[in-house]
Amino acid sequence: MSKDFGEEVRKIIGKAKDERFLNRISNEEQTKMGLILPMFSAMGYDYSNPDEFSSEVPASINRKKDQRADYVIYN
């Protein structure tokens, strides 16, 4: 994590509390781009590096088929 983690998280939280910003977030993709991926970035993950981060990964949860993990971080 970067030493500016707290500052980055405060920025993201500020956006999440901004009613004008939230009114423009109307679907899952906009939420991902505006809030979720910036949070991963603030934590120091490179979400563009497939060796480090992946999305929509097939997963078996409680033996149910055709499920996916939204995000996977590889360490």
C-alpha positions as CSV (number, residue, x, y, z in Angstrom):
1,M,0.0,0.0,0.0
2,S,1.2,3.5,-0.8
3,K,1.9,5.9,2.0
4,D,-0.9,8.1,0.5
5,F,-3.4,5.3,1.1
6,G,-5.4,7.3,3.7
7,E,-5.6,10.4,1.4
8,E,-6.7,8.3,-1.6
9,V,-9.4,6.5,0.5
10,R,-10.7,9.9,1.8
11,K,-11.0,11.1,-1.9
12,I,-13.0,8.0,-2.8
13,I,-15.2,8.3,0.2
14,G,-15.7,11.9,-0.6
15,K,-16.9,11.0,-4.1
16,A,-19.2,8.3,-2.6
17,K,-20.8,11.0,-0.4
18,D,-21.2,13.5,-3.2
19,E,-24.9,13.4,-4.2
20,R,-24.1,14.8,-7.7
21,F,-21.6,12.0,-8.3
22,L,-24.0,9.4,-7.0
23,N,-26.8,10.6,-9.2
24,R,-24.6,9.9,-12.2
25,I,-23.8,6.4,-11.1
26,S,-26.6,4.3,-12.5
27,N,-25.1,0.9,-13.2
28,E,-22.6,-1.7,-12.1
29,E,-19.9,-0.7,-14.6
30,Q,-20.0,3.0,-13.5
31,T,-19.8,1.9,-9.9
32,K,-16.8,-0.3,-10.8
33,M,-15.0,2.5,-12.7
34,G,-15.8,5.3,-10.2
35,L,-15.4,3.6,-6.8
36,I,-14.3,0.0,-6.8
37,L,-11.2,0.1,-9.1
38,P,-9.9,3.3,-7.6
39,M,-10.1,1.6,-4.2
40,F,-8.0,-1.3,-5.4
41,S,-5.6,1.2,-6.9
42,A,-5.3,3.0,-3.6
43,M,-4.5,-0.3,-2.0
44,G,-1.6,-0.6,-4.4
45,Y,-3.0,-3.2,-6.8
46,D,-2.5,-2.8,-10.5
47,Y,-5.9,-3.9,-11.8
48,S,-4.5,-3.7,-15.4
49,N,-1.9,-6.5,-14.7
50,P,-3.5,-9.9,-15.3
51,D,-0.7,-11.6,-13.2
52,E,-1.8,-9.6,-10.2
53,F,-5.6,-8.9,-10.6
54,S,-8.5,-10.5,-12.5
55,S,-12.2,-10.0,-12.7
56,E,-15.2,-12.3,-13.4
57,V,-13.2,-15.4,-12.6
58,P,-15.1,-18.7,-12.6
59,A,-15.7,-19.9,-9.1
60,S,-17.5,-22.8,-7.4
61,I,-19.3,-21.5,-4.3
62,N,-21.2,-24.1,-2.3
63,R,-20.9,-26.4,-5.3
64,K,-23.1,-24.2,-7.5
65,K,-22.0,-24.1,-11.1
66,D,-21.7,-21.0,-13.3
67,Q,-20.8,-18.6,-10.6
68,R,-18.0,-16.0,-10.8
69,A,-15.9,-14.1,-8.4
70,D,-16.2,-10.4,-9.2
71,Y,-12.4,-9.8,-8.5
72,V,-9.4,-12.0,-7.7
73,I,-6.1,-10.7,-6.4
74,Y,-3.1,-12.9,-7.0
75,N,-0.2,-12.5,-4.5
